Every structure is written in C-alpha cells, then in structure tokens.
C-alpha cells in the first residue's frame, strides 16, 4: 500500500486539531473538514483553531473547509467526530461518491446509541469495500497537540493498512503499535469513558484514593469480562486501548468524562455537568448503549449498571456507590 501524502480529517474539534498538528510534519497537505465556520475561518486565516486548542499553531500545509466534496480527492480520510456523527459523516461521503479504494481511519471512541455498533462496524456498513483502520489508546488531544510523549495502537483486519498507518503516525514522541483485534481495541476505548465518569464521581464524593483505586481495578475486570463476551481478546484489555486508556481517562485533568463525574459527585445535575463542560463527553451516551449491550450479552456489569442508574434513572450518586460496596462478597477472580 502506497503511504499517503495527504489526508482529510473529518472534525475540527480538539482531536481533529491535535491530529492535524501531529501529522503536519509527515504529510504534504492536510484538510480539516468542519461544520463550524468559525473554526474553518480561523484555521485558514491564522492557522489556529479559535474554538478548540486555540494555543496550538498548525503548520502552513493545514487548511480547513466546510465542503465534504473536497475530502474526496484525499488518499486517506480520518474520522475525528463524536460517535453520534460518524454514521452521518460516512453517509455524506458515500453519497458524494468516495472511492472504494480510499482507506478510512476511525479515531472516534464510542458505541452507537441505537444500534450498539462500534465505529468500524458503522464504516463497514456504509463502505463495504474500503480498507478500514482504528487508531486508539491513552491519547488526550491536549497532550498530543503539545508534542508530549504518547503511545497508540492501530488496529485493522488489513495488515498492510495497519503497517502503513503505523509508519505514518510514528514520530519521536508518538509511538504506534499494531493489532488485529478491532473489536477489543474499539470496545476498550468506548467503555473506559463510562468508568471515567464513575472515577470522577468517586473523587467528587470524597471517597478517597483507596476507593478510587479499587473502583478502577474492578472496572478493568468488568471491562475485560464484557469485552471478551463481545468479541475482543483478553490480552487486548491489558494493553494500550484497555488498561492504558482506562488509567489516563480515570485520572487525567484532561478527561471530559472524569470532569462530568466530578461535577455529579459534587451535586450538579447531569444537565448542569454536561453544560459546564461545553464539549462532548462520550461516556454519557455510551453508558446507555453499553448498558444495553451488556444486558443483551447477559454479562455481570455492576459498575456499568450503577452508572446507568445514576445517569438515566436519577439514582443519587452516593446511594449507587454504597450499593456497589454492599454487594455480596465474592472471589476477586470470580
């Protein structure tokens, strides 16, 4: 597979902006596609995104557009939009006649609410023939944009595509591994958002570091149990897209989901917490879709169940946390 010399990035939010900054030295041209005209104008005028990561200077080879047709000429299309927008963005490109030869890379972490499908499954439905890859891991956009050391994993059922993307994204400060376990890496990247809300909530309630550490440890066990049932490999959840992403999302100040949970723990309503964030926190809709997937699979998921009760059944956060602690004792590996 010929390495791409240019790419279109759908979405000029924090992630899309950070990816444009990351790939600037590796590509001849980068096209950011955004529905937000303020972002398009700012990037084209000043090579900065005025709304997201506004301190990040983008290279001269980055430009922006609101016209999806311009993405059709690019040899690589990267999805960096919220999970709720992946299907509609894909359908726009399909309707415009995107070539079936064009590789697609999803950097979106989430599960579609109505269908329970992973992002690669959505892309495969819309584009049956295109090569598809996933880029995921403990990758906060704020730190990628600052050239801080980061590791990621690229997953694909096309080994040649995985190796090409690995080479493209590898930089001295950005190390990329490959995987063939698409289901595992996507599920890990989605479900950790739910646990990050729980960890933030525990911090907000003042339960202490011991409690948060126990919560995150049991979350990893729960993630692995459910992920295997949904088609992932056990080893994947010990890697970057599993425990790696879980750690950074549950403890980082950059984690939107942790910040939502922190606000809930301090007494805000869900609506107030999301509004104060001002950006998408994937864990909120993902709680609904992942809870449904867990019930359908018949897998025991007490932490996900507790978060579902808090977010969608108005159960008080402290009451739900107490119920988790008061569950019947069981073997740790049972």
Secondary structure, DSSP 4 states (H G I P E B T S, - for coil): -PPPSEEEEE--SHHHHHHHHHHTTT-SEEEEE-S-HHHHHHHHHHSS-SSSSTTPPPPTTEEEES-GGGGGG-SEEEE-S-HHHHHHHHHHHHHHT--TTSEEEE----B-TTT--BHHHHHHHH-SSS-EEEEESS--HHHHHTT--EEEEEE-S-HHHHHHHHHHH-BTTEEEEEES-HHHHHHHHHHHHHHHHHHHHHHHTT--HHHHHHHHHHHHHHHHHHHHHTT--GGGGGSIIIIIHHHHHHH-TT-HHHHHHHHHHTT--HHHHHHHH-S--HHHHHHHHHHHHHHHHT---HHHHHHHHHHHS---HHHHHHHHHTSPP--TT-
